[in-house]
């Protein structure tokens, strides 16, 4: 089996493509644009931006865009570019970051993308992914993040327990989000100077027992309705907002 990553992939959607071009963290081959809708203001702005960045623009049709992106959600634009630049474990800003996020057992790519979007908005610019049990940062994930992933440090270089061990050694307080938590997130106190690692689990399989035992706090989101639990990305957004620095 060949595990060599592809040289290029096809990023799609107006926001993801624009943010990738703006971040300049990938290499770009060409930008495919639906010639029928290329006069729309958003696409015209994107084409102008790509041209100024030296990216070749190729007019095409929606059928080819669907074939390239393997999605109907291309919004008239597909960028052929290098894969997402994942960080190495040693590149995690352990000594400078104030807020980190670790996802444990998040399996749905759309949830991952939505969590990335909230993480970037609320000042958690570095996200840690275990080697197993979470999806890679595929174009569909970047699309779900509305391009926010392009401005983040995302590491996929260890298991969840290892991330927590190192974070503890580096002086982070470990805060695990769990519906059975003993502390309401409304009551958890953390200042902007505190160093926090927020651990978020999945809907089917929550944060692992080892991490819950090691955590400085296991917090829950108060619920007053009749539905049993929140969607993972919605719960993550609430926690990220509550714990932002």
C-alpha positions as CSV (number, residue, x, y, z in Angstrom):
1,X,0.0,0.0,0.0
2,X,1.3,3.4,-1.0
3,X,1.1,6.0,1.8
4,X,2.8,8.8,-0.1
5,X,0.6,11.9,0.1
6,X,-0.5,13.3,-3.3
7,X,1.4,16.2,-4.7
8,X,-1.7,18.2,-5.3
9,X,-5.4,18.2,-4.1
10,X,-8.4,20.2,-5.2
11,X,-9.6,22.8,-2.7
12,X,-13.1,24.1,-3.4
13,X,-15.5,26.9,-2.3
14,X,-15.0,30.6,-2.5
15,X,-14.0,31.2,1.1
16,X,-11.6,28.3,1.4
17,X,-9.9,29.2,-1.9
18,X,-9.6,32.8,-1.0
19,X,-8.2,32.1,2.5
20,X,-5.7,29.6,1.1
21,X,-4.5,32.2,-1.4
22,X,-4.4,34.8,1.4
23,X,-2.5,32.6,3.8
24,X,0.2,31.6,1.2
25,X,1.0,28.4,3.1
26,X,0.5,26.1,0.1
27,X,1.9,25.9,-3.4
28,X,-0.6,26.6,-6.1
29,X,-0.9,25.1,-9.6
30,X,-4.0,26.7,-11.1
31,X,-7.5,28.1,-10.3
32,X,-10.5,26.6,-12.2
33,X,-13.5,29.0,-12.4
34,X,-16.9,28.4,-13.9
35,X,-16.9,30.6,-17.0
36,X,-20.7,31.1,-16.8
37,X,-20.6,32.7,-13.4
38,X,-17.1,34.3,-13.5
39,X,-18.7,37.8,-13.7
40,X,-20.2,37.5,-10.2
41,X,-18.6,40.0,-7.9
42,X,-17.2,37.4,-5.4
43,X,-15.7,35.3,-8.2
44,X,-14.3,38.3,-10.0
45,X,-12.7,39.5,-6.8
46,X,-11.2,36.0,-6.3
47,X,-9.9,35.8,-9.9
48,X,-8.3,39.2,-9.5
49,X,-6.7,38.2,-6.2
50,X,-5.4,35.0,-7.7
51,X,-3.9,36.8,-10.7
52,X,-2.1,39.2,-8.5
53,X,-0.7,36.2,-6.6
54,X,0.6,34.8,-9.9
55,X,-1.8,31.8,-10.0
56,X,-2.9,30.7,-13.4
57,X,-6.7,31.0,-13.9
58,X,-8.5,28.5,-16.2
59,X,-12.2,29.0,-17.3
60,X,-14.2,25.8,-17.2
61,X,-17.7,24.5,-16.6
62,X,-19.6,23.2,-13.6
63,X,-19.3,19.6,-14.7
64,X,-15.5,19.7,-14.6
65,X,-15.6,21.5,-11.3
66,X,-17.7,18.7,-9.9
67,X,-15.3,16.1,-11.2
68,X,-12.3,17.9,-9.8
69,X,-13.8,18.6,-6.4
70,X,-16.0,15.5,-6.1
71,X,-18.6,17.8,-4.7
72,X,-21.6,19.9,-5.7
73,X,-20.5,22.6,-3.2
74,X,-17.7,24.0,-5.2
75,X,-19.5,27.4,-5.6
76,X,-18.0,27.8,-9.1
77,X,-14.3,27.6,-8.1
78,X,-11.7,24.9,-7.5
79,X,-8.0,25.5,-6.6
80,X,-5.4,22.9,-7.5
81,X,-2.9,23.2,-4.7
82,X,-0.6,21.2,-2.4
83,X,-2.1,19.3,0.5
84,X,-2.8,21.0,3.8
85,X,0.5,21.8,5.6
86,X,0.1,19.9,8.9
87,X,2.5,20.8,11.6
88,X,4.9,18.4,13.2
89,X,4.6,17.6,16.9
90,X,7.7,19.6,17.6
91,X,6.1,22.6,15.8
92,X,3.3,23.0,18.3
93,X,3.8,26.3,20.1
94,X,4.0,24.7,23.6
95,X,6.0,27.5,25.1
96,X,4.1,30.5,23.7
97,X,0.5,29.5,23.2
98,X,-2.2,30.4,25.8
99,X,-5.0,28.3,24.3
100,X,-4.8,24.9,22.6
101,X,-7.6,22.5,21.5
102,X,-7.3,18.8,21.4
103,X,-10.0,16.7,19.7
104,X,-10.5,13.2,21.0
105,X,-12.7,10.8,19.0
106,X,-14.2,13.5,16.7
107,X,-14.8,11.3,13.6
108,X,-17.1,13.5,11.4
109,X,-15.2,15.8,8.9
110,X,-18.0,18.4,9.0
111,X,-17.8,18.6,12.8
112,X,-14.0,18.9,12.5
113,X,-14.4,21.8,10.1
114,X,-17.0,23.6,12.2
115,X,-14.8,23.3,15.3
116,X,-11.8,24.7,13.4
117,X,-13.9,27.7,12.4
118,X,-14.9,28.4,16.0
119,X,-11.4,27.8,17.3
120,X,-9.9,30.4,14.9
121,X,-12.7,32.9,15.7
122,X,-12.3,32.6,19.5
123,X,-8.5,32.7,19.7
124,X,-7.5,29.0,19.8
125,X,-5.1,29.2,16.8
126,X,-3.6,25.7,17.4
127,X,-5.5,22.5,17.2
128,X,-4.2,19.0,18.0
129,X,-5.5,15.9,16.2
130,X,-4.6,12.3,17.3
131,X,-3.1,10.1,14.6
132,X,-6.1,7.8,14.8
133,X,-9.8,8.3,15.3
134,X,-10.0,11.8,13.6
135,X,-10.1,12.7,9.9
136,X,-7.3,14.4,8.2
137,X,-7.6,18.0,7.0
138,X,-9.2,17.2,3.7
139,X,-10.7,19.8,1.3
140,X,-14.1,19.0,2.7
141,X,-12.9,19.9,6.2
142,X,-11.4,23.2,5.0
143,X,-14.7,23.9,3.3
144,X,-16.6,23.2,6.5
145,X,-14.3,25.6,8.3
146,X,-15.0,28.4,5.8
147,X,-11.3,28.6,5.1
148,X,-10.4,29.2,8.8
149,X,-8.1,26.1,8.8
150,X,-5.7,28.0,6.4
151,X,-4.8,30.4,9.3
152,X,-4.3,27.7,12.0
153,X,-1.5,25.5,13.2
154,X,-2.9,21.9,13.0
155,X,-0.8,19.1,14.3
156,X,-1.5,15.4,13.7
157,X,1.5,13.8,15.2
158,X,0.7,11.8,18.4
159,X,-2.0,10.1,20.3
160,X,-4.4,12.1,22.5
161,X,-2.8,10.9,25.7
162,X,0.6,12.0,24.6
163,X,-0.6,15.5,23.8
164,X,-2.1,15.8,27.3
165,X,1.1,14.5,29.0
166,X,3.2,17.1,27.2
167,X,0.7,19.9,27.8
168,X,0.8,19.1,31.5
169,X,4.6,19.2,31.5
170,X,4.5,22.6,29.8
171,X,2.2,24.1,32.4
172,X,-1.2,23.9,30.8
173,X,-4.4,23.3,32.7
174,X,-6.3,20.5,31.2
175,X,-10.0,21.2,30.7
176,X,-12.0,18.3,29.4
177,X,-15.6,18.9,28.1
178,X,-17.9,16.1,29.1
179,X,-21.7,16.0,29.6
180,X,-21.1,14.1,32.9
181,X,-18.6,16.8,34.1
182,X,-18.6,17.8,37.7
183,X,-18.3,21.6,37.1
184,X,-20.5,23.8,35.0
185,X,-18.5,25.7,32.3
186,X,-20.2,28.8,33.6
187,X,-18.5,28.4,36.9
188,X,-15.1,27.6,35.6
189,X,-12.7,30.5,36.1
190,X,-9.8,31.1,33.8
191,X,-8.0,34.4,33.0
192,X,-6.3,35.4,29.7
193,X,-3.0,34.7,31.3
194,X,-3.9,31.1,32.1
195,X,-2.6,28.4,29.8
196,X,-5.4,26.0,28.8
197,X,-5.7,22.8,26.8
198,X,-9.4,22.3,26.0
199,X,-10.2,18.6,25.2
200,X,-13.3,17.9,23.2
201,X,-14.7,14.5,22.6
202,X,-17.0,13.1,20.0
203,X,-20.8,12.4,20.1
204,X,-20.5,8.6,20.0
205,X,-17.3,8.3,22.0
206,X,-16.4,11.0,24.4
207,X,-13.1,12.0,25.9
208,X,-11.0,9.0,27.0
209,X,-10.9,7.9,30.6
210,X,-7.2,8.5,30.9
211,X,-7.6,12.1,30.0
212,X,-10.6,12.6,32.2
213,X,-8.6,11.3,35.2
214,X,-5.7,13.6,34.3
215,X,-7.7,16.7,33.7
216,X,-7.6,19.6,36.1
217,X,-11.3,20.2,35.4
218,X,-14.1,18.2,33.7
219,X,-16.7,20.7,32.7
220,X,-20.2,20.4,31.3
221,X,-22.5,22.7,29.5
222,X,-25.8,23.3,31.4
223,X,-28.8,22.1,29.5
224,X,-32.5,22.9,30.3
225,X,-34.2,21.4,27.3
226,X,-35.5,17.9,26.6
227,X,-32.9,16.8,24.0
228,X,-30.2,14.5,25.4
229,X,-27.1,16.2,24.2
230,X,-25.6,18.9,21.9
231,X,-24.0,18.3,18.5
232,X,-20.2,18.0,19.0
233,X,-19.4,21.1,17.0
234,X,-22.1,23.2,18.7
235,X,-20.8,22.1,22.2
236,X,-17.3,22.9,21.1
237,X,-18.3,26.4,20.0
238,X,-19.9,27.1,23.3
239,X,-16.9,25.9,25.2
240,X,-14.4,27.8,23.0
241,X,-16.4,31.0,23.5
242,X,-16.5,30.5,27.3
243,X,-12.8,29.8,27.6
244,X,-11.4,32.3,25.1
245,X,-8.4,34.2,26.3
